[in-house]
């Protein structure tokens, strides 16, 4: 009997070549397509895989789980890698890999294959998850396989192989950049973008209009949070309300996209040691991060807030580097979940030409006390107490002088 391998499949050039390559090596190949909100024709990809010799194709709808268990978890931590990147690709990979393992178990095999390169982060994110969830896993990673590398040096060899093996492809040798699409974001890298001073052209962007072309009017919205998670979005300008994790996230994507919100351009540090230039569109995520930070401002204890700020870069790094299923990530996220117990309330925002402007907030769990904060009332705060407070805190400074 042939050994069965489960291949993460997209229908693109790389995974189509890998599918045929595995079949020619004598494997039975089951293809797995993860739907995390990318704008792909899944039926077309399935038909293509079957025509190339796949024995079966799974199409798994992971969008709801992606939003609830990955995007919103990162939001509770305000996770931002190197101060800019909202981790769109990194958040999807452990979910995709988890389902990959589930299919392998269902199909009674421990052989897994993927098309991530040996230079990038995705190989780590996938394989760390595979090993954690199936310690006995056998991983076939063609771009780290000597035989595959001797046969395929790059895109030219892949395209020639596709033509020789009657593999239908849409790719050309002059691909301007590489893209990764999901519900959270669109990323662009490689190709023309490898020149770090190259200015991305407007026709590159798929998810957002240019801020210059956004409507010359404000969109006013309200986002309601419960325990740090968004539960409702109201478009005040149009008297429309949306609830449900996936629905509200999609709706925020629409609002942000039409208002030119969510673009960044950065050079980041990959886990393997390479600096990489990436351009990202993260529409809904950009709005939610700003809103979540603001509702924490009124509901989160000062010291807990500052501790969270210290933990955030480590949490973002763990997500980026592929350690979603690690004891240290579980440990830190337990603290984050604890911090969100009272993060309830509403944040009011204005969207306008690429800008997300917070205009107000309210919460029944608010720690803001007007009688104390007011400059017009004492509120039980004795200003004379500040004399001793300052003296004690200045003591070491005085001694040092």
N, C-alpha and C positions, 0 to 999 in steps of 0.2 A: 504494500500500500504506500501511496505517496504521503510524505509528511505535509501537514497542513500549516500554512502560515497566514496570519491575519495582517493585511497591509492597510495602513492609513492611506487613503486614496482621495485625490482631489479631482482627477480628470485632466490635470495639466500635463505638461511635457515630462517633468521628472518622474512623477509617480506612474505615468502610463508606461514609460520606458522600464521602470523598476518592475512593474507588474509583468511585462513580457520577459524581462530578464530572469525573474524568479520562476516563471513557468518553464522557461528554457533550461533552468537548472534542475527541473524535475519536481518542483513543489506544486501542491494544490493550493491555489491562492484564493482566499476569501477577502474581499475588499470592504473597507469600513469608511463611510463618509460621515463626518460629524457636522451637523447643522448648528452653528453657533451664531447664525444671523448673517452670514455672508451672502452676497448677491450672486449666487451661482444657480445654474440649471442642474439640479440634482438628478432628475430623470435622464437627462442627456449623459451625465457622467456615469450613471448606472448602466445605461445601454452600452456605452463605450467600453466599460470594464468587462461586461459579459461578452461583448464581441471579441475582446482581446484574449478571452479564455478564463476569466475569473469564474469560479464555481458558484459563487453567491455574492451578493452585495447588500450590506446593511446601510441604511440611511437613518441616522439617529438624531432626533430633534432634541437638542440640549439647551435651547434658548432660555426657557424658564429657569432651569437649574443654574445656568450661567449667570443670570441676573441676581437671583436670590442668594446663591451659595458662594459666589465668587466676586462679582462686581460690588454687591452691597457689603460683603465682608471687608473688602479693601476700603470701601467708603467709610465704614465705621472707624477705621484706623487712619483716615486721611492719607492713604498711601500714595506717595509721589516719589518716583525714583530720580535721584540726583536733582531734586527740586523742580522737575519739569514733566517727566513722563508718567502718565496715568496708567501704564502697565496693561494696555489693552491686549496685546498678544500674550504676555506672560500670564495673565489671569485665565485665559482660555485654555492654555496648554495642559495644565494638570487635569482639568475636566475631560478634555479630549482623550488624554492618556488613560484616565480611570475607566472610561467607557470602552476603550480599546481592550483593556484587560478583562472587562466583563464579557465582551464578545468572545475573547479567547477561551475563557472558562466555559461559556455556553457551547462553543464549538469543540471543546475537548482537546485543546492544544496549548502549548506553552511557547510557541514560536511567534514572535512579533516582528514586523518590519515597518520602517518609516523612511521618509525621504529627506529628513533634515540634514543639512551639511555639517561637516566637521569643523567649520569655522564659527558657527553661530551659537546662539543660546538655546534654541529649540531642542537640539539633540539632548542637552542636559535636562531640560524640563521634562521631556518625554521619558527619557531612560531612568531618571531618578524615581519618577512615579511608577514606571513598570516594575522596577526592582523592589520598591517598597510594598506594592500591592500584590506582586507575584515573585517572591524571592527566587523561585526556580526558573524564571523566564529565560528564554533564549532570544536575544535581540539580533536581528539582521539590519545593520545600518550600512547600506551600500556605499555611501560616500566616505565610509571609514574602512571599506573592504578593499584589500590589495588588488584582487582580481577585477573588481568593478572599476577601480581607479586606473588600472592599466588599460582598460578598454575605453573609458570615458574621462577625458581631461576637462571637458567643459561642454557648453551648449552646442557647439558645432558637432561634436561626436554624438550627442543625444539626438539632434535633429537628423543626422545621417542614419543613425540606427532606427529611428522612427520611420524614415522613408523606406529603408530596407525591409522592415518588418510590417509594412502596411499599417502603421499606427497613425490615425488621423490626429493632426496637431494644428493649433492656431498660432504657435510661436514662430518668431522670426529671429534671425541672428542679431539684429539690432534692437534688442528690447531696451526701452529707455530707463526702466527701473523695475524693482521687484515690489510687489504689493501683498499685504496681508489684510484681509477684510473680515470683520466680525461685527456683532451688535454693538460692541463698545467703541470700536475705532476702525480707521483705515491707516495702515502704515505704508511708507514708501522708503525704499533704500536701494543701494547699489546702482549700477548703470551711471547715468548722468550725475546722480547725486553724490557719487564718490569724489567729485570735485567739490570740496567743502565751501567754495565761494560761489558755486553755481546757484543762481536764483531760480527756485521752482516756478514753472509757468502755471498760469491759472487753469489751463486745460488739464493739468495733472490731477487736481483735487476732485474727488468723487462724492464726498459726503457734505461739503459745505459750500455755500456761495461765498464769493469774495466779500469782505466787509464793505467794500466800496459799492457793491451791487445789492447789498441788503436793503430792505425797505427803509425809507426815511421817516419812520415812525416807531415809537416805542411799543414793545410788547410787555405788558405787566402780568406777572404770574405770582402764585403762592405755592410753596411746597410745604406739606405737612409731614413731620417725622414722628415716629413712635419707636422708642428704644433705639434711636440712632438710624432707623431705616425709613426711607421715604415711603409713605403710604397713600399720598394723594397729591395731585397737581391740579391747580386751578388756573385757567387762563382768564384772568380778570378782564382783559381787554375784550374777550369774546364770550364771557359768561359760560365757560365750558369747564367741566371737571372730569378728571380721569383717575381711576384707581386700579389696583392690581399691579404687581411688580413689573411684569413684562410690558403691559399696556402703557403704564406711565413712563417707563424708560423709553419705549419707542416714541411716545408723544414728545418727550423732552428732546429726543434726537431730531424730530421734525422741527420743533421750535428753534433749537439751537442752529440747525443746519440752515434754515431760511434766514437767520439773523447773522450768519457768518461767524459763529462762535466755535472755538475749539481747535484752532490750528497752532502747532508749534514746530520749530525747526531746531534740532540740537545735535551735538556730537556727544555720544554717551560711551560709557565703559562697559564692554561686554565681559562676562564672567571669565571667558577664555583668555582675556588679556588684550584683546583688540579694541581699539577705538573705532566707533562706527557712527556715521552720520545718518540720522533718521528724521523724516518729516511725518508728523502725525496729525490726524483729525480725530478729536474725541469730543463730539458735540454735547451729548447729555452728561457725560462724566464731568465736563468742565463746569457746568451749572451746578451739579449735585455737590461737587467738592466745595465750592464757594458757599453754598447754602448750608451744608453740614458743619463747616467750620464756624459759621455764624450762629447756628442754633446751639452749638456747644459753648459759645461765648456767654450765653445767658443762663445755661443750665448746668454747666460742668464746674465742679470745684476747682479752684485755682491750682492747687498742688497736683491734683490728678491731671489737669490740663497740661501742666508743664512736664509731668512725667510722660504723658502720651506723646508730646512733642519730641521728647528724647528717644522714645521707642520707635517712632514712625520710620526714620531712615533705615533702621535694622529690619523692620517688617517689610518695607518696600524692597530692600536688598534681597531678603529671603524669597519673596515672590519672584523677583526678576531672575534670580539665580537658579530657580527651580526647586526650592525647598518647601513647597506648599505642604507636602506630607512629611513633615519632620517634627520631632518632639519639641524643638525650640520654637517652631512656628505655632504649634498647639499651645504651648506655654504662654507665649506673648498674646495670642488671640483670646485666650481665656481672660487675660487682664483687660483687653480691649472690650470684650463683651460685658464685663463687669462695669466698665466705665460708662457704658451706654444705657444703663438701667433707667436713668432719669432724663435721657435726651429726647424729650417730647416737646412739640411746639410747631409753630408756623413761621416760615421765613418769606418775606415779600421781596421780590426782585424785579428789576427792569432789564430787558434784553434790548440792546441797541447797537447795531453795526459792529459786531465783534466783541462787545462789552457785556459783562454780567455785573450789574450794579445792585447791591443789597440796599434796600430802602427802609426795612423795618423787620421786627421780629416780635413774637409774643409766645408765652408759655405758662401753663399752670404750674410747672416745675421750676419757674424762674428763681434764680438766686439774686436777682437784681432787686434791691430795696430802695424805692424812690425816697423814702423819708431819710435814709442814711446817705444816699448818693447826692441828694439835692444840696445846692449851695445856699438855699433859702431856709433850710430847716436843720435843726440839730439832730433830730431823729434818735436821740439817746447816745449819740456819739460825742464824747467829751474831747474836744480838740486839745485840751491840756495834757491828755494822756500821751500825745505824740512827743512831748518833751523827753520823757523817760525812754520812749521807744527809740528815738533818734540817738540819745546819749549811749544807750547800750549797744546799738549797732555801729556806732562810731568809735567805740572804745578801742578796738584793735587798730583802727586807723590812726587814732591819737597816739597810741603806744608806738606804732611804726614810724611816726613822724619824729 
